[in-house]
Amino acid sequence: MKFTKMHGTGNDYIYVNGFKEQIDNPEETARKWSDRHTGIGSDGLVLILPSETCDFRMRMFNADGSESEMCGNASRCIGKYVYDKGLTRKTTVTLETKAGVKTLKLFPDKTTGKVESVTVDMGEPKLQAGLIPVLTEYDELINRPLQFGKNLKYNVTAVSMGNPHAVIFTDKIHLIDLEATGPIIENSAVFPQRVNTEFIEISSPDRIKMRVWERGSGETLACGTGACASVVAGVVNGKTARKVTVELKGGELQIEWNALDNHVYLTGPASFVFEGETIQQ
């Protein structure tokens, strides 16, 4: 089984060309391959597949084997993969995901001809509680206090970018014990489909710092949908502008929540790490 390791701002996944390869049990394969000691090592597994309605289709599995609706960083890497590998010559590509159709705009380097960065139209964010979903008495959960266990309480803004996010603003994100708090919030009964959690520190209206606990993967170096959700939360709470640079452990992402079409646009790099072959067990 041939694979390609790629990352977007440090958010690393194993990519398999589903036009040539077939994985019979992607959930179990994701768990085995993602292990950083006994496997290839990654935040999950991404399958690049044919689509009846779009140029390509994505299936994305977290490190614990659970399937996710959408991943912004993985979408950018797919854009680079299909262009650099010659699967398309288009610089605007449509991608079918479990969260709907996403449009990728590819920016090849004029010298190398390889894609260096990608902008993903992430679509419209959802703030309605029932669509995220989050169990609350409010129509929208915007900066509302939630109790997680006996000793953990945060003001939370809930946003869906095709997958659920809990955004929490704090002054010192480096002091957050994410290994302890992340699993508690992720598995809270208030989020029936579990949740990705972003802790945000505001540097200025157009720059924020972010740490993320990804549902099914733990703390990762970056999360594209989380960066988008955090900017949406920043805007609705009056803390940020609509165009924001998001600083993550793995690098920076550019996010714009466009006021005209209500779509969120994610721009950032995509990189190959290595390629190889392994045995599908």
Backbone torsions as a table, in degrees:
resi	resn	phi	psi	omega
1	MET	NA	119.4	178.5
2	LYS	-86.3	144.3	179.6
3	PHE	-143.1	164.0	174.9
4	THR	-130.7	128.7	174.5
5	LYS	-92.7	127.6	178.6
6	MET	-135.2	162.7	173.1
7	HIS	-145.1	149.0	170.9
8	GLY	-119.7	110.4	-175.2
9	THR	48.8	42.0	175.8
10	GLY	88.2	-11.7	177.1
11	ASN	-81.5	99.2	-167.2
12	ASP	-102.4	136.3	178.9
13	TYR	-135.1	159.6	173.7
14	ILE	-97.4	125.2	-176.3
15	TYR	-109.5	135.8	178.3
16	VAL	-125.0	130.9	178.6
17	ASN	-77.3	100.7	-177.1
18	GLY	-72.9	-5.3	173.3
19	PHE	-75.0	-24.1	-176.6
20	LYS	-117.3	-28.3	-174.4
21	GLU	-117.3	152.9	178.0
22	GLN	-128.3	127.7	175.2
23	ILE	-110.3	117.2	-175.0
24	ASP	-76.5	-32.2	-177.5
25	ASN	-131.7	78.1	-174.8
26	PRO	-64.5	-28.8	-179.9
27	GLU	-63.8	-50.2	-179.8
28	GLU	-69.4	-38.3	178.3
29	THR	-62.0	-41.3	178.4
30	ALA	-60.4	-43.4	-179.6
31	ARG	-62.9	-45.4	-177.0
32	LYS	-70.0	-48.0	-175.6
33	TRP	-70.1	-30.1	-175.7
34	SER	-75.1	-20.1	-178.9
35	ASP	-59.1	125.5	-173.8
36	ARG	-82.1	-2.7	177.8
37	HIS	-108.8	-41.3	-175.1
38	THR	-113.0	-3.0	-179.8
39	GLY	-122.0	-156.5	177.5
40	ILE	-73.5	-40.1	-179.9
41	GLY	96.0	115.3	-178.5
42	SER	-172.7	174.8	171.7
43	ASP	-87.0	-4.3	178.4
44	GLY	159.7	-169.8	-175.5
45	LEU	-123.5	136.0	179.0
46	VAL	-125.9	128.5	176.8
47	LEU	-104.2	128.8	176.5
48	ILE	-101.0	115.3	-165.7
49	LEU	-127.8	160.6	171.5
50	PRO	-65.9	155.9	178.3
51	SER	-135.4	143.4	177.0
52	GLU	-82.0	-17.0	-174.4
53	THR	-119.0	-19.8	-175.7
54	CYS	-128.1	178.9	176.9
55	ASP	-66.7	-38.8	-178.7
56	PHE	-147.7	164.5	176.7
57	ARG	-127.8	143.0	179.5
58	MET	-117.4	134.6	163.2
59	ARG	-120.0	134.7	-173.3
60	MET	-130.4	128.6	-177.6
61	PHE	-121.0	132.7	178.8
62	ASN	-72.6	172.6	-177.9
63	ALA	-63.1	-23.5	178.7
64	ASP	-90.0	4.5	178.4
65	GLY	92.4	-9.5	179.5
66	SER	-73.7	143.0	-179.7
67	GLU	-88.9	135.0	-179.4
68	SER	-106.9	155.5	-177.6
69	GLU	-73.7	-34.7	-168.5
70	MET	-161.9	151.0	173.9
71	CYS	-148.3	117.6	-177.9
72	GLY	-66.5	-42.7	179.9
73	ASN	-66.0	-41.3	178.1
74	ALA	-65.0	-36.5	178.6
75	SER	-62.1	-41.8	178.2
76	ARG	-63.7	-41.8	179.9
77	CYS	-64.5	-37.0	176.0
78	ILE	-61.7	-41.2	177.5
79	GLY	-57.0	-45.4	178.4
80	LYS	-66.4	-43.0	-177.3
81	TYR	-59.2	-53.3	-172.8
82	VAL	-67.9	-29.5	178.8
83	TYR	-79.7	-50.6	-177.2
84	ASP	-66.4	-28.4	179.8
85	LYS	-88.4	-0.3	176.7
86	GLY	78.5	18.7	176.6
87	LEU	-76.5	-16.6	176.0
88	THR	-155.1	156.3	171.7
89	ARG	-111.6	2.7	178.8
90	LYS	-73.3	147.3	171.8
91	THR	-104.5	-1.7	168.2
92	THR	-125.0	118.1	-170.5
93	VAL	-126.4	139.9	174.6
94	THR	-99.3	140.2	-175.4
95	LEU	-128.7	121.8	176.2
96	GLU	-82.6	126.7	177.2
97	THR	-131.5	169.8	175.9
98	LYS	-68.7	-12.0	177.1
99	ALA	-103.3	16.6	179.3
100	GLY	105.2	-174.9	-177.4
101	VAL	-85.1	130.1	176.6
102	LYS	-115.7	142.3	178.3
103	THR	-105.2	127.9	-178.8
104	LEU	-109.1	130.0	173.4
105	LYS	-107.2	118.2	-173.3
106	LEU	-98.4	141.0	-179.3
107	PHE	-122.0	90.1	177.8
108	PRO	-72.3	146.1	174.9
109	ASP	-70.3	135.2	-175.9
110	LYS	-66.8	-25.5	-178.6
111	THR	-87.8	-51.1	-175.0
112	THR	-86.8	-23.7	-175.3
113	GLY	77.3	3.1	180.0
114	LYS	-95.3	146.4	179.4
115	VAL	-70.7	127.4	179.5
116	GLU	-103.2	-34.9	179.8
117	SER	-145.7	161.1	-176.2
118	VAL	-141.2	138.9	170.4
119	THR	-106.6	128.2	179.9
120	VAL	-110.6	125.6	170.0
121	ASP	-78.5	104.9	-173.9
122	MET	-84.3	-2.1	179.4
123	GLY	82.2	-166.7	-177.1
124	GLU	-87.2	135.7	174.5
125	PRO	-73.1	156.2	176.7
126	LYS	-117.8	130.3	179.2
127	LEU	-111.9	-11.9	-179.6
128	GLN	-68.0	130.3	-172.8
129	ALA	-56.8	-41.6	-176.7
130	GLY	-68.4	-21.7	-178.2
131	LEU	-91.3	-9.5	-174.7
132	ILE	-77.6	-47.0	-11.4
133	PRO	-94.4	153.4	173.4
134	VAL	-140.3	135.4	-178.1
135	LEU	-87.9	108.4	-176.9
136	THR	-153.8	159.3	176.5
137	GLU	-77.7	-13.8	-176.8
138	TYR	-90.9	151.6	175.1
139	ASP	-66.6	-36.9	176.9
140	GLU	-132.9	142.6	178.3
141	LEU	-102.9	93.1	-177.4
142	ILE	-121.8	109.6	179.1
143	ASN	53.9	44.9	178.9
144	ARG	-103.2	142.4	179.6
145	PRO	-72.4	133.2	174.7
146	LEU	-127.1	138.8	177.9
147	GLN	-98.4	125.8	177.5
148	PHE	-117.0	100.1	-174.9
149	GLY	73.3	-164.0	-175.1
150	LYS	-79.1	-35.0	-168.7
151	ASN	-118.5	11.9	-175.7
152	LEU	-124.1	116.1	-179.3
153	LYS	-140.8	128.8	179.4
154	TYR	-138.1	152.7	166.5
155	ASN	-81.2	126.4	-171.2
156	VAL	-123.2	139.8	167.8
157	THR	-114.5	121.2	-176.2
158	ALA	-99.0	132.0	-177.6
159	VAL	-139.5	141.6	169.8
160	SER	-109.4	130.3	169.8
161	MET	-114.6	39.6	-170.9
162	GLY	95.9	-19.2	171.5
163	ASN	-139.3	157.4	-170.5
164	PRO	-82.4	140.8	179.7
165	HIS	-135.3	140.2	172.3
166	ALA	-113.7	112.9	-176.2
167	VAL	-102.7	128.8	-176.8
168	ILE	-127.6	124.3	178.9
169	PHE	-92.0	135.9	-178.9
170	THR	-147.6	162.2	-177.2
171	ASP	-85.0	-28.9	-173.4
172	LYS	-138.0	86.4	-175.5
173	ILE	-68.7	-22.8	-179.1
174	HIS	-69.1	-16.5	179.2
175	LEU	-89.3	-7.2	-178.9
176	ILE	-72.2	128.3	174.7
177	ASP	-86.1	84.4	-171.4
178	LEU	-68.1	-30.5	178.2
179	GLU	-64.2	-28.5	179.5
180	ALA	-89.0	-45.7	-174.4
181	THR	-81.5	-33.2	-175.5
182	GLY	-55.7	-52.8	-178.7
183	PRO	-63.6	-32.7	-179.2
184	ILE	-66.0	-46.0	-179.9
185	ILE	-70.1	-43.1	-179.1
186	GLU	-53.9	-41.7	-173.1
187	ASN	-101.2	12.9	178.7
188	SER	-63.9	141.6	-178.1
189	ALA	-63.8	-18.8	179.9
190	VAL	-69.5	-19.0	177.3
191	PHE	-113.7	93.0	-171.9
192	PRO	-65.5	-19.2	176.4
193	GLN	-108.2	22.0	-172.4
194	ARG	63.2	179.6	-172.7
195	VAL	-155.6	148.9	168.5
196	ASN	-87.1	138.9	-175.5
197	THR	-119.9	126.9	178.4
198	GLU	-115.7	125.5	170.6
199	PHE	-100.1	128.0	-170.6
200	ILE	-123.2	133.4	172.6
201	GLU	-116.9	124.4	-177.7
202	ILE	-83.3	119.0	174.4
203	SER	-89.7	-41.0	177.8
204	SER	-162.9	172.4	179.8
205	PRO	-59.2	-22.8	-178.9
206	ASP	-115.5	17.1	178.4
207	ARG	-152.0	128.9	177.7
208	ILE	-133.4	158.5	173.1
209	LYS	-108.3	144.4	-174.3
210	MET	-141.0	137.4	165.5
211	ARG	-120.9	145.5	-172.0
212	VAL	-135.1	139.1	169.3
213	TRP	-110.1	110.2	-175.9
214	GLU	-87.4	133.5	175.8
215	ARG	-55.9	118.2	176.3
216	GLY	88.0	-6.6	-177.9
217	SER	-130.1	-18.3	-177.3
218	GLY	87.0	-160.6	179.4
219	GLU	-71.2	128.6	177.7
220	THR	-119.7	163.9	-177.6
221	LEU	-74.0	-17.1	179.1
222	ALA	-163.8	159.5	174.4
223	CYS	-151.5	113.6	-176.5
224	GLY	-67.1	-47.6	178.5
225	THR	-64.8	-33.8	177.8
226	GLY	-66.1	-38.8	176.5
227	ALA	-63.6	-41.0	177.9
228	CYS	-64.1	-46.6	-179.9
229	ALA	-61.4	-35.7	-178.2
230	SER	-68.8	-37.3	177.3
231	VAL	-69.9	-40.4	175.0
232	VAL	-58.6	-45.3	178.1
233	ALA	-63.0	-38.4	178.1
234	GLY	-62.2	-40.4	-179.5
235	VAL	-68.6	-49.3	-175.5
236	VAL	-68.5	-20.9	175.6
237	ASN	-95.2	4.6	178.2
238	GLY	69.0	27.7	-176.2
239	LYS	-104.1	-22.9	-176.9
240	THR	-135.9	166.9	169.3
241	ALA	-79.3	-177.7	-179.5
242	ARG	-86.9	-17.2	175.5
243	LYS	-115.2	117.8	-169.5
244	VAL	-138.2	140.0	168.6
245	THR	-90.7	125.1	-179.0
246	VAL	-105.6	118.7	177.8
247	GLU	-90.6	122.7	178.4
248	LEU	-121.9	171.2	179.0
249	LYS	-60.2	-30.5	-177.1
250	GLY	-94.8	-0.4	-179.1
251	GLY	140.8	-159.1	-175.4
252	GLU	-118.5	145.8	174.0
253	LEU	-124.5	146.4	176.9
254	GLN	-104.7	122.7	-177.2
255	ILE	-120.9	134.4	173.5
256	GLU	-131.2	124.4	170.6
257	TRP	-98.3	99.9	-172.6
258	ASN	-72.5	127.4	-176.4
259	ALA	-74.6	-21.6	-175.7
260	LEU	-79.9	-46.7	-177.9
261	ASP	-106.8	-2.0	179.1
262	ASN	65.7	13.9	178.4
263	HIS	-91.4	151.4	175.6
264	VAL	-103.1	131.4	-178.8
265	TYR	-114.7	129.5	-177.0
266	LEU	-113.4	123.3	178.4
267	THR	-125.0	133.7	179.0
268	GLY	-173.6	175.7	-177.3
269	PRO	-79.9	165.1	172.7
270	ALA	-143.0	137.3	-171.7
271	SER	-139.7	140.9	167.4
272	PHE	-77.7	145.2	174.4
273	VAL	-109.6	-60.8	175.0
274	PHE	-163.2	167.1	175.9
275	GLU	-125.2	158.1	-179.9
276	GLY	-170.0	-171.6	175.8
277	GLU	-130.1	145.3	177.5
278	THR	-144.0	171.9	-179.7
279	ILE	-97.5	127.4	174.5
280	GLN	-83.3	114.2	-175.9
281	GLN	-101.2	NA	NA
